[in-house]
Amino acid sequence: MRRDCAAVDGHGFVTQNTGLRAFQARYRGPMFNSSGRRWGVAVLSLGMLGSACAARQDVTPSAEAAQLTQETPAMATTLTCTLSGPAQVRAGEPVELVFELSNPTAQSLRVLGWHTPLEGVRNKIFDVSRDGGALEYQGPMAKRGPPTAGSYVTLSPGTSVEGKVDIARFYDLQAPGTYRIAFRGPLMDVAREGEPVPAPNGGFRPAEVPCPVVEVTVTP
């Protein structure tokens, strides 16, 4: 933002940052001559120029801020999750869930697939209940060493990745009723653009990702 203004004084000299102080420094004589006109014109011109400079300083920042707002829309900063499944199945049929992870941010993110449906079901990654009562998990409990770079899924800006699992293989869904299925979370490790994978010194960067609950009604 330009704050200095230039003005030409009554004798043709240019003064920077024009104001009453600069005016008085150049003209040390009486403010009005015998005609009472020349200096009055100079003072009036000086006041008008100062007002114009002040007005320009007040308006310019607002215009720049408005332009910046238009050119830089707000961006999301976290991953989003959806979990979907059939509303109703018959007892004994598969209950396929679709877990989708999306990256609405402006940077690439790398997500460790462990403990998510992106790698299937290898641990207790869902909480399942029927009519308010919790069900026991009947699947594997995987034990493994530290992750490698290949254990991560890369999500570029605006992209998604999904995993499908048959939840009926890991929980007893034979009895008729309404089953409530929730992804437990959090994501074990999420690396932002430029961050190393895996994390140094065996660390993790967990991230909460809200995921909607699925309700499935099992009929006889």
C-alpha positions in Angstrom: 0.0 0.0 0.0 1.5 3.4 -1.0 1.3 5.9 1.8 3.3 8.9 0.4 1.8 11.5 -1.9 3.5 14.1 -4.1 2.2 17.7 -4.5 3.5 20.8 -6.3 3.8 23.8 -4.1 3.0 27.4 -5.1 6.5 27.9 -6.6 6.6 24.7 -8.6 8.5 22.6 -6.1 7.5 19.0 -5.4 7.2 17.9 -1.8 6.9 14.2 -0.6 4.5 13.2 2.2 2.9 16.6 1.8 1.4 18.0 5.0 1.2 21.2 7.0 4.7 20.7 8.4 6.3 20.3 5.0 4.3 23.4 3.8 5.5 25.5 6.7 9.1 24.3 6.3 9.2 25.6 2.7 7.2 28.8 3.3 8.3 30.7 6.4 6.7 34.0 5.4 3.2 35.2 6.3 0.4 32.9 5.4 -1.3 35.7 3.3 0.1 38.4 1.2 -1.3 41.8 0.7 -3.9 40.5 -1.8 -4.9 37.8 0.6 -5.4 35.4 -2.3 -2.2 33.5 -3.3 -1.5 31.8 0.0 -5.2 31.0 0.6 -5.2 29.1 -2.7 -2.1 27.2 -1.8 -3.5 26.2 1.6 -6.8 25.1 0.1 -4.9 23.0 -2.5 -2.8 21.4 0.2 -5.9 20.4 2.2 -7.6 18.9 -0.8 -4.5 16.9 -1.7 -4.2 15.6 1.9 -7.9 14.5 1.9 -7.3 12.7 -1.4 -4.3 10.8 0.0 -6.2 9.9 3.2 -9.1 8.6 1.1 -6.9 6.5 -1.1 -5.2 4.9 2.0 -8.6 4.0 3.5 -10.1 2.5 0.4 -7.2 0.5 -1.0 -6.9 -2.1 1.8 -10.6 -2.9 1.6 -10.4 -3.5 -2.1 -7.3 -5.7 -1.7 -9.0 -7.7 1.0 -12.1 -8.3 -1.1 -9.9 -9.4 -4.1 -8.0 -11.8 -1.8 -11.2 -13.3 -0.5 -12.5 -13.9 -4.0 -9.3 -15.6 -5.2 -8.7 -17.7 -2.1 -11.7 -19.8 -1.2 -11.8 -21.6 2.2 -10.4 -25.1 2.0 -11.2 -28.2 4.1 -8.5 -29.4 6.4 -9.4 -32.9 7.4 -10.3 -36.3 5.8 -13.9 -37.3 5.5 -15.4 -40.7 5.9 -18.6 -42.5 4.8 -19.8 -45.9 5.8 -22.8 -47.5 4.0 -24.5 -50.8 3.8 -27.9 -52.5 3.0 -30.9 -51.2 4.9 -32.3 -54.8 5.2 -31.2 -58.3 4.6 -32.4 -61.8 5.3 -30.8 -63.9 8.0 -27.7 -65.7 6.6 -27.1 -63.3 3.7 -23.9 -61.3 3.4 -23.9 -57.8 4.9 -21.5 -55.8 2.7 -20.3 -52.5 4.1 -18.5 -49.9 1.9 -16.0 -47.7 3.7 -14.9 -44.6 1.8 -12.2 -42.2 2.8 -12.0 -38.8 0.9 -9.4 -36.0 0.9 -11.1 -32.6 0.4 -8.0 -30.7 1.4 -5.5 -28.9 -0.9 -2.6 -31.2 -0.2 -1.8 -34.9 -0.7 -2.2 -37.1 2.4 -0.9 -40.6 3.1 -3.0 -42.8 5.3 -1.9 -46.0 7.1 -4.4 -48.6 6.1 -4.1 -50.6 9.3 -7.2 -50.9 11.4 -9.5 -49.7 8.6 -11.6 -51.6 6.0 -9.0 -50.5 3.4 -7.1 -53.7 4.4 -10.1 -55.8 5.2 -10.9 -56.9 8.7 -7.8 -58.0 10.7 -8.7 -56.5 14.1 -11.8 -55.3 15.9 -12.4 -52.2 13.8 -16.2 -52.0 14.3 -18.5 -51.8 17.2 -21.7 -53.8 16.5 -24.8 -54.0 18.6 -28.3 -55.5 18.2 -31.3 -53.8 19.7 -28.9 -52.1 22.2 -26.8 -55.1 23.2 -23.1 -55.3 22.1 -22.0 -58.2 19.9 -18.7 -60.1 20.3 -16.1 -59.8 17.6 -15.3 -63.2 16.1 -12.5 -62.3 13.7 -8.7 -62.3 13.7 -6.4 -60.1 15.9 -3.4 -59.4 13.7 0.0 -58.8 15.2 2.7 -57.2 13.1 5.9 -55.3 13.1 6.4 -51.6 12.2 4.7 -50.3 9.0 6.6 -49.7 5.8 5.9 -47.1 3.1 3.9 -49.8 1.3 1.4 -49.9 4.2 0.2 -46.4 3.3 -2.5 -45.2 0.8 -1.9 -41.9 -1.0 -4.9 -39.6 -1.4 -4.3 -36.7 -3.7 -6.5 -33.6 -3.3 -10.1 -34.3 -4.2 -9.7 -38.1 -4.4 -11.2 -41.0 -2.5 -10.4 -44.6 -1.7 -12.8 -47.3 -0.6 -12.7 -50.8 1.0 -15.5 -53.3 1.1 -16.1 -55.9 3.8 -18.7 -58.5 4.7 -19.4 -57.8 8.3 -21.4 -61.0 8.7 -18.2 -63.0 8.6 -16.9 -61.4 11.8 -20.1 -61.0 13.9 -23.1 -63.2 14.4 -25.9 -61.5 12.5 -28.2 -64.5 12.3 -30.9 -63.3 14.8 -33.6 -61.1 13.5 -33.4 -57.5 14.7 -31.8 -54.1 14.0 -28.0 -54.0 14.0 -26.1 -50.8 14.6 -22.6 -50.8 13.1 -20.0 -48.1 13.8 -16.3 -47.7 12.6 -14.2 -47.4 15.8 -11.3 -45.3 14.5 -9.2 -43.3 14.8 -6.9 -43.6 11.7 -3.6 -44.8 13.1 -1.3 -42.6 11.1 -1.9 -39.7 8.6 1.1 -38.0 7.0 0.7 -34.6 5.5 2.5 -33.5 2.3 6.3 -33.6 2.9 6.1 -35.6 6.1 8.0 -39.0 6.1 6.3 -42.4 6.1 6.5 -44.2 8.3 6.8 -41.7 11.1 10.3 -41.4 12.6 11.2 -43.4 15.7 8.2 -45.7 15.4 5.8 -43.0 16.1 2.2 -42.5 14.8 0.2 -39.4 13.9 -3.4 -40.5 14.7 -6.4 -38.6 13.2 -10.0 -38.7 14.2 -12.4 -39.1 11.2 -16.1 -39.0 12.0 -17.9 -41.7 10.1 -21.7 -42.2 10.1 -23.3 -45.2 11.8 -25.0 -47.9 9.7 -28.2 -49.6 10.7 -29.1 -52.9 9.1 -32.4 -54.8 9.8 -32.1 -58.6 9.6 -35.4 -60.4 8.8 -36.1 -64.2 9.2 
